[in-house]
Amino acid sequence: MAEIKIEKKKPIWPWIIALLLIGAIVYYVFLRDDQMQDPNRTEIENVTPADTIGN
C-alpha cells in the first residue's frame, strides 16, 4: 500500500492580524497626516449674514 502524507492546514489568523495592522499603519500615516500637521488649526464654519439674524 502507498503511504499518504497528510499536512495540516496552516492557520489564517496571523495573516488576518497582519493585514489589519498594515491597514492601521497606512491609515495613520497617509489619512491622518493632514490633521496632525497643525494641531492648533480650528475649523471655520461657513456662515452667511442671514444665519446670524435673530441671535
C-alpha positions in Angstrom: 0.0 0.0 0.0 1.1 3.6 -0.7 1.8 6.0 2.1 -0.4 9.1 2.1 1.1 12.2 3.7 -1.5 14.5 5.3 -0.5 18.1 6.0 -2.5 20.1 8.5 -3.8 23.4 7.3 -1.9 26.4 8.5 -4.0 28.9 10.5 -5.2 32.0 8.7 -5.5 34.2 11.8 -1.8 35.5 11.7 -2.4 36.7 8.1 -5.7 38.5 9.1 -4.0 40.2 12.0 -1.0 41.2 9.9 -3.4 42.8 7.2 -5.3 44.7 9.9 -2.0 46.0 11.4 -0.8 47.1 7.9 -4.1 48.8 7.2 -4.0 50.7 10.5 -0.4 51.9 9.8 -1.4 53.0 6.3 -4.4 54.8 7.7 -2.3 56.5 10.4 0.5 57.6 8.1 -1.5 58.7 5.0 -5.0 59.6 6.0 -4.4 61.2 9.4 -1.4 63.2 8.2 -3.3 66.2 7.2 -5.0 66.5 10.6 -1.7 66.3 12.5 0.2 68.9 10.6 -1.3 71.9 12.5 -2.8 70.9 15.9 -3.8 74.5 16.6 -5.9 74.7 13.4 -9.5 75.5 14.1 -12.4 74.6 11.8 -14.2 77.7 10.4 -17.9 77.3 9.7 -19.2 78.9 6.6 -21.8 81.4 8.0 -23.9 83.8 5.9 -25.4 87.1 7.3 -28.9 85.5 7.1 -27.7 82.8 9.5 -26.8 85.4 12.2 -30.1 87.3 12.2 -32.0 86.5 15.4 -29.1 85.6 17.5 
